[in-house]
Amino acid sequence: MTLSIITGAPGWLGTRIVASLKRGVTDVPALGPTDRQTRCLVLPDADASELEALGAEIVRGDITDPSSLTRLFDGAAGATVFHAAGIVHPTRGTSQFEAVNAQGTRNMLHAARAAKIRRFIHVSSNSPIGTNPSSDHMFDEEAPYHPYLGYGRSKMLAEQAVRAEQGFAWVIIRPPWFYGPGQPPRQSLFFSMIRDGKVPIVGSGDNRRSMAYVDNICQGLVLCDRLAPAAGNIYWIADRTPYAMTEIVDTIEQVLEQEFQIACAHKRRRLPGLASRVAYAVDATSQRLGVYAQKIHVLSEMNKTIACTIAKAERELGYDPKIALREGMKRSLAWVLERGPLPPC
């Protein structure tokens, strides 16, 4: 039986990958369920009940501890690895970026090589490439590295390690800001800020952001596994077109009111572009000192354009993102509200 190894579960994307392999990719009948075995690396104290309900085998361990990867790769010759583990917002300082995203990936590559796996699909980010030089610019796969602070640098180092690998086939995907069912609390707080009129719009709000609905990402990942020509390639995997920041906020507000009858304040906190520039300076200085402040970091990006084209994935993989912003936010909010009301700001 074919084996798939997944890291990053029971995180948001990792769990969705397991579900896509077991049940098929949502909205894409051609990528239906398989009988392949799924094996997940799960942190020792993490709740694996949802993964177990999906029929996944659980191996307790940590990508930062090479010795814990031995069991993960036991009997894994010919397997596919979906490496989705990483840290975006560290809680113990910026050294976690290097330890988890960069060295953790190197540990995975070493163990995968020894196990003689078939393919290693690495989930990267837009951050190694940075921000677009102008609001009308679109990144493609030829864009040079220009990492955005510590997270971007760590993901660049991870990509470089994957690209240097010669022991097995690899594929790198770069999903930008993603959203959908299973989202972490910070995304639910964003909904609450829009409801209460507290969401900041920095500058004009015309800066564009590529986003990726979580099942669109899973479609891209499964295609990267199934299609032999994907090997040795990098793909941007996102929704079909970028969205202006004002469009993102306006769409969520409309979905809250029209689909879920949640009254919104219809206000925005307007900040000058200088606010993001100052936040970037503070963030860069803090990170050089090993300190990470999540709210400052997020503010530093709020006036930036981070936009990509998915033309290569469409052309070479047949990638066809089925869900766009309004429907994706509707599904995301439905998932949140099934679990309780939106949190207070």
N, C-alpha and C positions, 0 to 999 in steps of 0.2 A: 504494500500500500504506500502511495506517495505521502511524504511527510512535509508539512509546512511548519516552520519555526517562527514564532512571532514574539518580538520584544515590544515593550510599551503597553502591554496589557497588565492590569485592567484599566489602563488609561483610555481616554476618549477614542482615539483613532485605533489603538491596538484591539480593543474589544470589537469595534466595527469591522476590522479586517477579519477577525475570526467569524463573525456573523456572516460576512460576505462569502467566505469560503464554504461555510457549512450550509447556508440557506440560499446562496446566490446573491449577486449584486442587485440591490433594490432598483427597480425601474429599468433593468437591462436583462430581459429574458434570455438573451444569447449567452450571458455569463451566469448560468444557473448553478445550483449546488453541485458539489463534488463529494466523493466518498473519501477524500484525503484526510489523513490524520493531522490534527493541529496540536502543536505543543507550545505552550506559552511560558516565558520566563517571567515570574511574578515575584516582586519584593517580599521578603519574609513576613511582613506584617500587613500586607495588602489583602483586601477582601476579594477572593477569587470565585465567589458563588455564581456570578453571572457567567463567567467563563465555563465553569463546571456545568452549568445548565445548558450551555451550547455544545457540550461534549468534548471540550478541550482537555488535554492532559496538562497538568500544572507541575512546573518545576520551580522550586523556590531558589532564588538567587539574585544576583546584582551584576550588571555589566561592568561595574567598577572593580569587581572581585573575580579575577580570571579563574580561580580555583572552583568557583561556583558554576562555571560554564561547562564543566566536564559532563555532567549528567544531561544538560540541555542538548548537547551534540552527540550523545550516545546513540549509535546506530543511525546516524544522520546522513550517511553517504547518499548522494543524489537528491537531497532535500532542497527546498527553496527557503531562504531566510527573508522575512519581512522585518527589517530593522527600523522600528518606529520609536524606540526609546530615546528620550532626551529630556533636557531640562530647559525651560524657557525663562522662568522666573525663580531664580535660586533663593533659598531661604537661609543659607549659611555662607553667603559671600560669593564673589565672582569666581573663586577657585573651582566652584562646582561646574562651571561651564567647561573647563578643560577636563576635569575628572570624568564627567558623565558623557558629554557630547563628543569630545575628541578622543581621549584615552579609552573611554568605554567602547567606542566604535573600533578602535585598534584591537582591543581585547576580543571583540566579536569576530573580527576578520581573522585573527590568528586561530581562534578555535574553529571557525568555519573551514579554514584551509586544512587544518589537521584532520577534520572530519570528512573532507572530500565532498562538500556540498555541490549542488548543481548551479545554483544562482543566488546571488545576494542582492536584494532590492533595498536600497537605502533611502529613507525618507529624510530629505534635507529641508531646505527653507529658502525663502527669498533673501534672508539676511546675509548670506555670504556675498551676494551681489550688491546689496545696499539699497539706496534709493535712486529713483530716476533723476537724470539731470534736468528734465523739464516736464511740465504737466502733460505734454502730448507724446512723450517718449514711451516706448514699450521695450522691455527686456526680451531678448530671445536667448537661446542656449549658447550663443557665442559671446554673450556679455562677459567682460572680465570681472575677476573678483575685486570687490571693493567693500569689505565686510563692515556691517553696522555694529560697532562697539563689540563687547565681549562675546555676546551670543553669536553674532555673525562670524567673528573670528573662529570660535570653536567649531561651528558648523562648516566653515571653510576647511579647517584642518581635517575634519572628518571626511569631507568630500575628497580631499587630496589623498587621504589614505586609501579610500575606496578606489579611486582612479588609478592608483599605483599597483593595485592587486592584480596578480597574474595567475593565481592558483585556481580561479573559477570565474565564471561569467558574473558580471555585475551590471546593475542599472541604478541610476540616481533619479529620483523625482524631486521637484521643488514646488511643493504646495505653498501658497501664501496664506494669509489670514483665513483660517477655516472655521466653519460653523455648522450647526446641525444637532440632532438628537445626541444626548450623551455629554453635552458641553459642560465645562467646569463652572464653578460658581462665579468666576470673574466675568463670564459672558452673560450670565443671568443678571448680574449687577448692571451691566451696560443697558439691558432692557429696562431696568428700574430707573436708571438715570434719564432715559428717554421719556418714560411715563411721567416722571416728576419734573421735566423741564430742566434738568441739571447737566445734560450732556454738553461738553464743550465743543464748539466749532471754532477751530483756530484758523485765522485768516479768512479767505473767501469761502472755504469749504468746497472749492472746485477741484481740489487735489483728488486724484483717482486712486482707488485701491482695488487690486485684484483680490478676489475672495474665492474660496473653494468649499462648496457644500461637501460634507463628509462622505456621502455616497459617491459623489463624483470622483473624489480621491480614491476610494476603493475600486471604482471602475478602472482608473488608471493603473493602480497597483496590480490588479488581476491581469490586465492586458500585458503589463510588463513581464509577468510570470509566464503567460501562455504563448507569447509571440517570440520566437527565436531571434528575429532581427533586432529586438530591443536591446540585446546584450551589448554592453560597452557604450551605451548612450545615456544622455541626460535629457530629461523632459520637464518642462513646466506643466503642471497639472492644476487647473483652476476652472472656475466658471468661464463661460465663453468670452465675456467682455468685462473689463473693469467697471467699477461704479464710483461716481463722485461721492465724497463723504456726506454731502447734503442728501444725496439720493439714498444712501444707506440708512441714515437717521430717519428721513421722511418715510421710507418704506416700512421700517419697523413700527413707527408711530401709526401708520395706516393699518398695519396688520393687527396691532394691539386693539385698536378701536373697532375696525370693521369685521374682524374675524373672531375676536374674543371679548368684545364689548367692555374693554378696559379704558376708562377715561384718561386722557393725557392732558398735560398742562399746556402743550403747544408753545413751549418756550425753548430757547437755546441760550447757553452761556457763550456769548461771543467774546473771543479773545484775539488780540492781534497776533500776527505771525511771529512777532518777537517772543511771545510766550514759549513757543516750541524751541526757538533758537536758544533762549536762556536755559530751558530745561535740558537741551542737548549738552550745553556746556557744563551744567551741574552734573548730569549723568556721566559724561565722559570723565570728569575729574573724580567723581565718587568711585567709578569702576576702576580707575587707575590705583585707587587706594584699597581696592578689594571690597568695596561696599556697593550693594545693589539696592536701589529704591524703585519699586515697581511703578508707582504712580508717576514719578518723575520720568521714568523711561517711556511709559506709554504716552505721556504728554509730549515728549520730544519727537514722537513720530506723527503727531496728529495733523501737521500741516504738510506732510511729505506725500509725494506720489510714489507708490510702489505698484507698478503695473507690468504685466507680462503678456506675451502672445502665446497661445497654445497651438499655433499652426503646425509645429513639428509633430506634436502628439496626435493631432487630427490626421495628419498626412501619413505618418509611419505606423501608428497604433490603431487607427480608426477610432480614436478617442472621441466621444460624443457626449459631453456633459448634459444630462437630462434635466437638471434642476437649476433654476436661476434664483435670484435674490428673494423675490416675494414668496414663492412657494417654499423655498428653503427656510426662510424665517418663520413662516407659518408652521412648518413641521417642528422647527426648533422650539418655538414658543409652546406648541401643544405638548411637547415632551416635558418642558419645564413645569407647565401648569398642572400636568397630571400628578406631579410630585409636591404640589403646594403652591401657595401664592408667590408672586414675585417678592424678592427680599426688599426691605427698606434700603434707601440710599445711605 
